[in-house]
């Protein structure tokens, strides 16, 4: 794997040699995220978001494990145990706000990461497997986030669980049986709360496992880059360490700054006030809304308001909502354009930005009450969402005329900087001068 | 092949959504959504200036003490405060002895179960007890107030506005929505979600509470003080959080500057 010019790990001391012969873990790290991994020299800040997503997961796992030491998954005391964490556990308010807002930060970062992949064609050959694993991680994240939101056992927790498990009752014939089986009862209660807690603790480690596969698959072809052009030689790359570790260090600082601003000064701004009301099975909230990161999908669900040739609207909505994510698995084969980066795809670039706007509009509708006006906007936006991936992309990937691609990453970099000497290697400082 | 199937499925989704859109638009045309009394008469909470607002916000202990007095003399007749313990009141500036007396004097006593006789008896509260549950037999369900300012949009402003927002039902409302007359036993309050609240106006006249610190007691002042107190009750760690936050942001700013310098330094010879 990786490129022929990748540096190899050379243990220096007797101790590291001893380790290397028995368990070459330092060698693995060196090749994965050290100087042994050559990376295109022209990555922009959007390539920081993979590392940031990993950092966000680590923060969630660490804060979550400590929270679990103080939380009680029982319908009678779950809400109170969260308040106990907030008031009586040392630093408990910090842990809980870090965990709740950390979930939001994780989704922000992952959404930017996904849209970066869409813009620069990172899902295309030979990187399909990275994309498939990424979509899997996204699905696991959604499941984990949903179950985590149920744990405080507030009004939105309870009614969110009621609505989301209700999706399964849309399945013909066996739907209700499946729903009761999933919940362990006719409505969310202790059985559901306990299994959600158990799975909420399990899934992050599954995510971590799939992330290892995601990074492994990444190291076969190496990272994509803003030109989308393949790496041609050593002059196109720099070693991951120290070049990208330094850049990621700065990116991590900015991420933590924004995270801390949210955590310390507006920790409840992204949550719903109703979740500070204890769960009450006899009182339905006026508007049941999920957390903001599910809003676009919630809008798609609610856009299906009428039955169609005998298929109930609810089933259509559920199919569409799951379909809107599952279709991403097919994207590498829907987009047949050989050009990766949207910088060289004038038509795709326009539709990409329309999609970004469309998803934002869907999110806005999903967070608003289902009044007729919002439903109409959701229906138009949901139609565009499906048309974008299933109709527009397959057609324009054939019809479009891409603009000329640079011959290499180095050529693109030097052209941008107005340099004239193509003989420069990326590491001109350390390279042997040719002249 | 994949693309042909995708286009068909995509066309299917677009067709179903267009069909749904057609009915939505037809529904709006034939049966335009009519505004309700809530749409037209519900008011957004009034702005309220509290010491806890803003980046540097912290609590004004004297105001919290006055708010506690309002809670004790007015609100606590119906509303409990079960997540707050008497010991927490040290944050309001009371001494241990004052607290002990305050807890012991609290009118609702702590319940205790006697395992010998099987009877439930009462004993005075101690600082380690939480505010006891209040059982309310009348109309409506007075919510626990421990988290009320976090359980409502713009909580502190909401509490203040609700307490000062009671008024007669506007004639214009009845004229436009003749069916929306306030039901018997409820009270009109435009800050309440559905305009009609079961809670009778709790603060009816100036001087209802006599402040120990000599502050002039008006309905406005009482409402503001109890809003401040309930903000504290919901978020007692706010001053610590703000102080830590400023330190953390300062550190991270410094970290970002150093990290940016390191990044630029390492990349100085490389065009990218």
Interface residues (C-beta under 8 A of the other chain):
Chain A: X41 X42 X43 X80 X83 X86 X87 X93 X94 X97 X238 X242 X243 X246 X247 X249 X250 X252 X253 X254 X256 X257 X260 X261 X263 X264 X265 X267 X268 X273 X274 X276 X277 X286 X303 X304 X305 X306 X308 X313 X316 X320 X323 X327 X330 X333 X334 X336 X371 X372 X373 X375 X376 X379 X380 X382 X383 X386 X387 X389 X390 X391 X394 X395 X413 X414 X417 X419 X424 X426 X427 X428 X429
Chain B: X2 X3 X6 X7 X9 X10 X11 X13 X14 X16 X17 X18 X19 X20 X21 X23 X24 X25 X27 X28 X33 X55 X83 X88 X143 X146 X147 X150 X151 X152 X153 X155 X193 X234 X236 X237 X241 X242 X244 X245 X246 X248 X249 X252 X253 X255 X256 X259 X260 X262 X263 X266 X267 X269 X270 X271 X272
